[in-house]
Amino acid sequence: MTMIQPFDFRGFLAHLKQTGELAEIGEPVSLDYEVGALCRDLSDRAGPAALLTNIAAFEGRCNQMVVNMYGERRRLAQAFRVADEDLLGFVSKRMKERIEPQPFDGPAPCQEVVLMGDDADLTEWPIPFWNSGDGGPYITAGLHIVKHPEFGWNVSYNRAQVYNARELGVCMAPDHHLRLTTDEARKLGDRVDAAIIIGARPSIAIAAASDLAHGDYEVRAAGALEGQAIRTVRCKTVDVEVPADSEIVIEGYYSGETREEGPFVEFTGYQTPIITSPVFTVTAITHRRDPIYQGVFAGRPPCETNTLWRELEEAEAFTNLRQKFPLVKAVHRPPQIGRDFLGIVQIDPSRQREGVVNTLLLATAAVMPRLKFIIAVDDDIDLYDLTSVLWAVSTRCDPRVDVQSVTGTMTSWLDPSSGGLTGKVFFNATKKVGFRGQIPGFPDAAVTRMRSVLDAHLSAGGPSTR
């Protein structure tokens, strides 16, 4: 496998700064809703990542925070040094292999400072109240690492409400790996050692944002994405291996205790009610010198949560679908409207045969089961442009014969319209036999000349075309 030059967390921040994708904000920003309000504005503007260097009225162990790091898909591509349009293919190819993590040689950066006892205090860290009505401050970029007795290690994003200096309430979906592991603890009466890392390498952050199969360890997937082994180190107080160059590591355990947690505004844009969630007890906090805290904003799309989530799942779905359906060219779930619920599959019309598109739509629902709406489009449609996709639906889809539905299927339990039990609607928005639409073009000479005229006008300071 050809090695890329992989980024660690700080290296990627430096790259974003160099490429104009990082805004450094020195004005005071409050942890009480101002961080969330800033992220809302950054998301709505399709803006850069932001490094906050002045947390207002806060004197803790860290006074700098990065947000919106992966708020735009182009930054996911930059993390692997590929173009936006090549991201799906790159990830799909790399994810065919796995690379085992290797022990870190020497003192680990994530353990340059070790805090135990009363010093391991969550309130010493810049953890925001993100949205009005939240049940408390929330860790949102925490990657939770646990080991299930049957399926092995797993890394996942889980929101974590700060109860006090040493306890967190961690939200877990009913079918998620972390929930399965903590449920085992409750059944057996044993504690489950765990760690939460904040500020991870981009490969790990992106791998952990997708629900890989049980037993498919995200750190191995991250190694495959980088083309090299991720270096790990054992925690100080729990039997967990963590990436050695993480910014912050919160060590602890799940005892099986549960407690009320929430409300919290989720990726759907709607506030969830108070629920019962497992309690995480802190045993130590370790970190790099001059650590950088990371936050990920969750709220109405577009936002960083929707962009970051599920990128690897699209690549895996693409690979699986293409093995059975060679006409598949790409798949995508638009983050700007919430990634879990609408999917688009692009096909090569030259490979069509009768019934294959409708069968493909069903298969797409099987490999990405949270989807409620699935649209098939031809390869002249830009599946990353919703205007283009909806134009195809409007002009190539006859509701009498090209829209199908099924009931009694699953989606995310956070779906506010259904709570998890839903139907699925399939739109065949491809051109069929007898399609009457014609798209006239322009002479090449006319296109070339008018493009040069417009370029000259804009370079001379003429009015923008926007």
N, C-alpha and C positions, 0 to 999 in steps of 0.2 A: 504494500500500500504506500503510495506517495505521501510523504509528510508535508503538511502545511506548517506555517509558522503560527503556532497557536497563541492566543491571547490568554493571559491571566486577568483577574478582575481589574487590577490597576493598569495593566498594559492596555486593556480595552478602553478604559477611561481616557488614557493619554491619547489613544487613537481617535476617539470621538472629539477630543479637544482640538487635535491637529486638523481634523476634517471639517470643523465648524459644526459638529453635531452635539456639542456640550456647552451650555450656558452656565457660567459661574456667577452665582447670585450672592453678593455680600451684604445686601440689606437684611435686617432682621426678619425672620420668618417664624411665626409662632407654631408650636406643635398642636395648638387647639384650632383645628380646622383650616388654618392658612396653608399648611402643606397640601391638604386635600384640594383646596380652592386653586392653588397654583397648578396642581396636576390636572385638574379639570380644564383649566385654560390651555395648558400645554397640549393636552389631548385634542381639544377642539381646534387648535391651530395647526395640528400635525407638526408640532414643534420639536425642539431638540431635547436631549436629556438635560437635566439641571443638577448642578452641584451646589448645595446650600452650605455656605461656610459660616453662617451666623444664625444659630438657632436661638430665637429670642427668649430671654428670661430663663435660660436653661444652663445649669452648671453641673455637668455630669462627666462621664469618662470619654465622651465623644461629642464634638460640636460641629460635625460636618456630615451631610447626608446627600446621597445621590438618588434622584427619582427620575422616572420616565426613561430609564436606560434603554429599554426595549420597546418604547412606545410606538415606533414605526417599523414596519416589516423590513425596510431597507437596512435598519441597524442589526436585525437578525442576520441578514446576508453579510453585512460588514464583519460580523463576529467570526465568520468563516472565510473572509476575504474573497467572496464571490459576488457576482452581480445579482440583483433582485430576481431576474428571470431565470437564473441558474440555480437558485436555492433549492427548489424541489428536487431537481436531478442530483445535485450534490449530496443532499441528505439521504435520498433514496439509495444512492450508490454506497455511501459510507455505512449506512445502517444494515447492510448485508453481513457485516462482521461485528465482532465484539473484541475488546482488548482488556485484559484483566488489570486492575490497579496494582501498583507496586509500592512497597514501603518507601517512605521518604528517608533519605540518608542525611542524618544530622538534625540539629534543632529545627523544629518546624516553625515557619513564620506565624502560623495561627496560634502558637503557644508562647510567643515572645512575652506576653503578660498572662499570668494565671491568677484568677480570683476565686477564692473559696470562702466558705462560711458566710459571714455577714457581708463580705465584700462582693459576693456573687449576687448583685442587687439589680433586678430588672429596671427599677426606677431610675437608675443611673444612666440609662440609654435613651436616645431621642426617639421614643416610640409615639407616633401621633394619634390623636383623635382625628380620624380621616373625614367622616361625614357627620352632619347633625343627626343626633339620635343614636349614634353608636353606643354600645354598651360599655365601652372603655377604650383605652389605647390598644391598638392592634399591631402586632408584628405581621407584615404581609409578604415580605420577601424571604421568610424563613423556609429553608429546605430541611425537611424532617427525615432523619435517617433512622431506620429500625430494621430488625431482623425477624422475619416470621419463621417459626420452627419448621415449616414445610417448604415455603416458597423462597426463603432466603432474604437477602438484603433488598431494601427499597428506599428510594428518595422521592419525596413529593412536596409540593407546595400545600400548606394548610394555614389558614388564618389562625392567629393565636391571640386571644384577649388576655391582657395583663390583669390578673386579679390583685396581686400584691408583689412584693419584692422577690418572692421565690416560687410563685405559682402562675401557670397559664391555663386557660381553657382553650383546647384545640379542636376546631371544627373538622369533622371527617364525614365525607359522604358514606352512605351505608355500604356501598360496594367497593370502596377504596381499600388499598392494601394496608394503610395505616390503621384503618378501622378494624380490619380482620386481625391485625396483630394485637391491638389493645383489647379486642374482645377475647382473644386467647388468654390474656393476662387475667381478665375478669373471671373466666371459667376456671382457670387453674389456681387462682389465688397468688400468682407470682407477679413480680414487677417486671416490666419490660424496659431495659436500658435503651436510651435514645439520645440523639443529639440534634440540635437545630443549628444550621450554618446560615450566616447572613453575609453576603458579599462573596459569591462563588465565581469560579471561572465561567465564562459565557457558555462553554460546551455543557457544563453541568447544569447551569441555570436553565438552558433550553431543553436539555434532556429531561430534567425533572418536571417540566411543565406539561409533559405528555404522559398519558396513561399507557405505559407499556405493559406487556403481558406479565402476569404473575411470574416471578422468578427471573425476569429480564432486568438485571440491575442497571440502574441509570448511570452509575459511574463507569461501568463497562461500555455502555453506549457512548458516553462522553469521550472515552478513550478512542473509540472507533471514529467519532467525528473529528478528533484532533489528529488521528493517525499515530498516537503514542499513548503509553500508559499514564493514567492519572496517579500522582503520588499521594499517598495517604499516611496518616499517623494515628496512633491509638489515643483516644481521649484520656484525660487525667483521672477521671473518677468513674467512668462507665466503660463497658466493653463494646465500644463502637469505634470504627475507623472513619476518619473524616478527611476530606481533601486538605492537604497540608498548607496550602497557601490561601485558605479562606480568611476573610477579614475578622469574623467573630464566630465563636462556637459556644452555644449554650448547651451544657451537658445536663442530663437529668434522667428521669424515668417516669413511666406510667404505672400506677399501682392498681388500676382498675376503677378508681374513684371517678365519679362523674359529677358535674355541677352545671347550673344554668350558665349559658353563654349567649351573647348577642344583646340586642339586634346589631346587624351589620349590613351595609350596602354592598351587594355582591356584583359580579360581572354583568348581570342582567340589567343593572341600573336600579333595581328594586331592593328595598330594605327587607331582610329576612327577619322573622320573629325570633324571640328568645327560644333557644333549644337546649337540650341536655348534651354536653360534650365531655369527653375525657379530660382529666386534669394532668398536666405535666408539672412535675416537681423539679426544681433546679438544684443541681449539686455543685456546679462550678460554671464559670464563664472564662473562656480564654480568648485572647485576641492579639492582633498585630499591634505594634506601636503606631500611634497616631491612626487609629482605625477609622474607616469610612463606613458609616451605617447606610444600608440600602432600604428603600421603601418602594413597594409596587402598588400603584393606585388601582382600586377596584371601584367601578361605577358604571354609569350608562355608557355604552359604546359610542364613539371610539374611546378606548383607554388602554393602558399598558397591559392590564390583565388579559384582555381579549387578544391583543397582538401576540403576546408571549405564549399563551396557551396553545397546545395541540399542534405545534408546527411539525414535530416528528411524527405525529399520528397521520398527518396528511401524506407524508412521504411513505409511511408503512402502508397506508391504504392504497396509494398509487401503485406501489410494488405488487401488493396482493391482487388488486383489480387487473393490472396489466398482464399478470400471469394467466388469467382466465379470459381476459377480454383485450386482445392486442389492439383494438381500435382506441383504447384509452390513451389520451395524450397528456392530461393533467387533471388534478383535482384541487379544489380550494374551498375553504370556508371563510367568508369575508369577516375579518375581525371588526370592521367598522359597524357591524350590526349584531355582534355577539357570535362567537365562533361556534357555539355548540348546536345551533338550531337550523342553519341553512347551509347547504353544500352545493357545489357546482362541479360537474364532471364534464370535461371537454373531450370530444371524440374526433377521430379522423373519418370524415364521411366516406372516403374511398373504401373503407373496410366494413361498411355497414352491410348487414343482411337482415332479412325480415325478423322482427321480434327481438333483435339483440339489444337495442337501446333500452327497451322496457325491462329486459332481464338485468341489464347493467344497473339500472336505477334501483332495483331490488337488492342487488349485491352491494351497492354502495351503502344502503341502509344497514346491511349486515356488518360491514367492516367499520362503519362509523355510526354506532347505534343511537347516539344522542340526537342525530339530525331529525328534524320534523319536516323539512322541505328540501327536496333534492331536484336540481335542474340539470338537464343534459343540454349542452350547446355544441355547435360545430366549431371547427378550428379557426374560422374567421372571426370568432367572438373572443374578445379579451376577457377571460374569466376573472381577472383582477379588477375589472371596471364594471361596477354594478349597473351603470347606465347602459353599457353595451349588453349585459346579460338580460336586463329587463326589456330592452328593445327586442331581443330574440324571443323572450316569452310573449311579448305583445304581438309580434308579427309572424312567428313560426309555430306557435302553439295553439291548436284548436281545442278549446275546453271540451268539446263533444267527444273527442277520441284521444287527445294527447295528455289528459290529466287523469291520474289514477290515485286511489287512496286506500289505505288499510287502517284498521283500528286495533286497539289493545296492545300497543307497542310501548317501548320505554324511551325516555329522554332523561336529561339531567333532573335530579330531584329539586333543583333550584328553579326550574321553569315555573314562573308565577301563574301561567295559564292552566297548568295541569298537575303540578306537584310530582311529575315523573311518569305517570301513565298517560299515554297520548296516542295519537294517530300519526301517520306519515302521508305526505302528499308528494306525488311525483309529476314533474313537468317535463315532457319531451319537447324541448324547444329547438329541435334540429329540423333541417329542411327535409321533407319527405318527397316521395314520388308525386309529381304533379304540383309541386310548389310553384307559385306564379310570380314571386318577387324577383325583380331584376335590379341590379345595382350598377348603374353606369359610372364609369370613372372619368378621368381627365387625361388628355394627352400628356405624355411625359414631359414634353418641352414646356407646356403651360405650367405644370407643377414646379419644375425646376426654376423657371424664370420668376414666378410669383414668390417662391420661397426666398430667392436671393433678394428680391425687392423688399420683402418684409424684414429680412435679417438686416439689411442695410438701414432701413428706417429705424429699427429698434436700437441698433448699435450707435446711431447718431443721436439717441436720446428722445426719440419720438414716444408718443403715448403707449403705454403697455397694452397688450392684447387682452389682459384680464379685466 
